[in-house]
Amino acid sequence: MEYRFIKDYIISPSERFCQKSPFIIIIVTSYVGDFELRNLFRRHLPREKLESMHATRIFLIAEIPPNEKNLTQSQIEEESKKFHDILQGAFTDSYRNLTIKHLMGLQWVTTNCPNASYILKVDDDTVFRFEKILSILLRTAEDEENFILGYQLNNTEPKRDKTNKWYVSLEEYPEKEYPSYVSGWYYVTTPTVAAKLINEAMYHPYFWVDDVLVTGILIGALKMRIIPLPDEFWYEYMLNVMIHTNKEYWNIEAYNYSFAIVNLAKN
């Protein structure tokens, strides 16, 4: 039942969004209320800079949850009118709906931007060197379509502690370990793979831990190739681990500083 939401949009970019057939499309998962994070992302990768590198970007959000009393849909609509980079799905924005949001982004790109060469999927609180991934992709063979490139995670276990926000019950996932998968923080694939993932998802039970389902279970079922990012990306990975595991100390200033560190980092 959950998958019926994948094509239901409240706001979507214009039909001209992919008119220039960009080399790479960045899809950014973002919580609907995280205006500041999205604006920070825009400042570090302005539209003009993206266009100069034959890239474009959309933010994936969903409907405002009922408990958010200070957010209004008109705020989201104003943001969309100003930046033209919002894709809002017709489902509630929550952790349990992350898989819907993830697949929605892949679905939209494959439908509206089929001539793009690559898709870069990131979270809005992930820091990275965009120029570096471009240099790797430019060295990739043009006929290499069936792959996913990212941080491969092996032998990870579901969280069984009910106090953990990522708690997964035995009914949701009965196995002791997840299959090898790629971190949803940051990965690259192609529209060809994205289309296959969307089709394959319909044959699997819904699982709300999106990277496990999309880049683990579905990639495994399709026997797609996982390519680990080169060692030179290890710095970014460790920095993102620190950001994601120390949220109680996390703030916009620290995130902004992290971007500066990554942009200055040596190989």
DRENLOFI-215257 format. One line per 3 residues: their letters; for each residue x negated, y negated, z negated of C-alpha. Coordinates in steps of 0.001 Angstrom, whole numbers, plus 500000, padded with zeros to 6 digits. Each point is the difference from the previous one (the first is absolute). Layout:
% DRENLOFI-215257
A	X:Y:Z ~ ...
% end
This chain:
% DRENLOFI-215257
MEY	500000:500000:500000 ~ 497183:497557:499163 ~ 498598:500030:503534
RFI	503108:498360:501426 ~ 498628:496668:498718 ~ 496872:500055:502142
KDY	501574:498123:502919 ~ 502277:497722:497961 ~ 498462:496513:499923
IIS	501224:496821:498349 ~ 497176:497891:501442 ~ 497622:500961:502780
PSE	497414:498118:502101 ~ 501069:498727:503403 ~ 499927:502150:503107
RFC	496969:498003:501171 ~ 497938:501128:497001 ~ 498031:502529:502036
QKS	500254:498252:503341 ~ 496207:499788:500336 ~ 499471:503740:499261
PFI	497664:499516:497016 ~ 497015:502275:499515 ~ 500977:500650:496382
III	503117:499331:497925 ~ 499653:499597:496234 ~ 503022:501195:498023
VTS	499887:498806:496394 ~ 502207:501561:497332 ~ 501080:497277:497596
YVG	502490:499620:497161 ~ 502774:497607:500995 ~ 499191:497562:497176
DFE	496244:499821:500612 ~ 500016:496702:501916 ~ 496635:498977:498570
LRN	498251:503211:501025 ~ 501331:499735:503546 ~ 498878:496388:500250
LFR	496559:500916:498690 ~ 499799:502723:502629 ~ 500980:497460:502659
RHL	497345:497554:498837 ~ 497229:502595:500186 ~ 501139:501299:503376
PRE	501727:497057:501713 ~ 502066:500607:503108 ~ 497516:498100:502147
KLE	497145:502240:498873 ~ 502064:503120:500634 ~ 500919:498835:503484
SMH	496335:499334:500797 ~ 499333:503670:499162 ~ 503067:501243:501944
ATR	501803:500957:496805 ~ 503344:499198:498407 ~ 501666:500702:496653
IFL	503350:500674:498354 ~ 500973:500291:496328 ~ 502328:502834:499012
IAE	502512:499127:497301 ~ 503490:501119:498965 ~ 503075:498624:498247
IPP	499737:498095:496734 ~ 500670:502330:497007 ~ 503025:499107:497839
NEK	497797:499254:496968 ~ 498122:497227:501847 ~ 502016:496966:498922
NLT	497583:497332:501280 ~ 499723:501255:503577 ~ 502418:499129:502779
QSQ	500405:501279:503521 ~ 499827:496430:501261 ~ 496401:499803:498721
IEE	499106:503060:502073 ~ 501729:498555:503046 ~ 498099:496724:499637
ESK	496723:501899:499777 ~ 500915:501905:503142 ~ 500877:496825:501904
KFH	496697:498441:498994 ~ 497658:502902:500733 ~ 501951:502347:502337
DIL	498282:503056:498483 ~ 502644:501602:497753 ~ 501664:503379:500520
QGA	502654:500517:497323 ~ 501739:503335:499677 ~ 503597:500523:498864
FTD	499139:501895:496807 ~ 498971:498992:496483 ~ 496345:499135:499448
SYR	498669:502537:497479 ~ 497272:502604:499487 ~ 502490:502742:500774
NLT	500608:498456:503423 ~ 496348:499577:500988 ~ 500203:502875:502475
IKH	502939:498367:501770 ~ 498055:496728:500222 ~ 496879:501759:501282
LMG	501871:501919:502697 ~ 502021:496907:500895 ~ 496779:498171:500881
LQW	498729:502852:502153 ~ 503389:500318:501690 ~ 500221:496297:500808
VTT	496518:499895:501520 ~ 500534:503084:502178 ~ 503291:498584:501271
NCP	498985:496374:500501 ~ 496246:500150:500624 ~ 499352:503293:501828
NAS	497097:498512:501973 ~ 497951:499156:496914 ~ 496836:502054:499682
YIL	499936:500401:496209 ~ 501966:499491:496801 ~ 498280:498917:496793
KVD	502155:500700:496942 ~ 499060:498201:496772 ~ 501570:498922:496716
DDT	500229:496275:499272 ~ 497676:500381:496987 ~ 497214:501758:501928
VFR	496794:498193:500942 ~ 497971:500920:503069 ~ 497737:498767:502822
FEK	502155:499885:503094 ~ 497086:499348:502347 ~ 498317:503203:498844
ILS	502929:502270:500838 ~ 500281:498309:503411 ~ 496371:500814:500754
ILL	500655:503672:499194 ~ 503137:500164:502119 ~ 498283:498398:502969
RTA	497572:502927:499925 ~ 502826:502534:499888 ~ 500652:501951:503207
EDE	503058:498740:501839 ~ 501411:503513:500301 ~ 499795:500535:496225
ENF	503659:499560:499040 ~ 500860:502761:497536 ~ 498161:498953:496867
ILG	500296:498047:496788 ~ 497009:498113:498593 ~ 499863:499137:496309
YQL	498986:500912:496461 ~ 500585:503753:499778 ~ 501078:501301:496594
NNT	499673:503687:499134 ~ 501206:502162:497109 ~ 502103:497272:498398
EPK	502771:501069:497633 ~ 503516:498622:499492 ~ 500475:497845:496905
RDK	502027:502086:497522 ~ 500026:497450:497165 ~ 503514:498552:499846
TNK	498672:496658:498758 ~ 497942:499535:503183 ~ 501679:497891:502695
WYV	498757:502558:502556 ~ 501567:502911:498085 ~ 501043:502834:502312
SLE	502267:502772:498707 ~ 499626:503673:500875 ~ 503287:499759:501880
EYP	498578:497219:502181 ~ 496686:501736:500613 ~ 499468:503504:498538
EKE	496395:500567:501146 ~ 497018:499392:497710 ~ 498078:497956:502563
YPS	500805:497660:502840 ~ 498637:500845:503446 ~ 497041:497957:501203
YVS	501324:496578:500927 ~ 498859:496493:500827 ~ 500429:497140:497544
GWY	502889:497763:500984 ~ 497981:496973:498955 ~ 498195:499936:503309
YVT	500048:502209:503078 ~ 499936:499773:503788 ~ 501910:502092:502503
TPT	501604:499619:503436 ~ 503589:499409:501165 ~ 499884:503526:501460
VAA	499371:501491:496556 ~ 502518:497652:498373 ~ 502748:501194:502367
KLI	499186:503631:499206 ~ 500077:499266:496252 ~ 503446:498405:500287
NEA	501350:503003:501898 ~ 498389:502518:497633 ~ 501352:498243:496893
MYH	503546:500998:500874 ~ 499116:503676:499436 ~ 498627:499529:496479
PYF	501662:499244:496654 ~ 499698:496397:498919 ~ 497063:499353:497649
WVD	499582:496531:498560 ~ 496169:500016:499607 ~ 499562:498632:503489
DVL	496338:500640:500768 ~ 500258:503618:498837 ~ 502965:500613:502288
VTG	498961:497940:503038 ~ 496227:500523:500118 ~ 499923:503363:498216
ILI	503045:502205:500522 ~ 500959:498644:503424 ~ 496443:499722:501304
GAL	499366:503558:498811 ~ 503146:501316:501671 ~ 498962:498355:503267
KMR	496405:501257:499614 ~ 498713:496498:500633 ~ 496349:499156:499482
IIP	499058:498002:496881 ~ 496861:497926:500505 ~ 498441:498708:496743
LPD	498889:496391:500074 ~ 496203:499579:500258 ~ 497954:499691:496807
EFW	499626:496264:500601 ~ 503666:499613:498969 ~ 499345:501536:496582
YEY	499435:496538:498529 ~ 503501:498892:500969 ~ 501468:503211:498654
MLN	498421:499594:496563 ~ 501058:496352:499869 ~ 503583:500979:500784
VMI	499905:502746:497358 ~ 499062:497351:497452 ~ 502811:497729:501169
HTN	502640:502745:499963 ~ 498977:501588:496687 ~ 499626:496773:498022
KEY	503288:498313:500768 ~ 500318:498686:496443 ~ 496960:497796:500669
WNI	500939:499287:503598 ~ 500921:496521:501231 ~ 500069:498022:503223
EAY	496687:498274:499270 ~ 498221:503340:499528 ~ 501593:501347:503181
NYS	498895:496912:501918 ~ 496460:500450:498659 ~ 500078:503666:501068
FAI	500719:498959:503574 ~ 497002:497666:499870 ~ 497758:502788:498713
VNL	501078:502381:502759 ~ 499508:497394:502697 ~ 496434:499412:498803
AKN	499100:503627:499337 ~ 497098:501609:501839 ~ 500152:503476:501473
% end
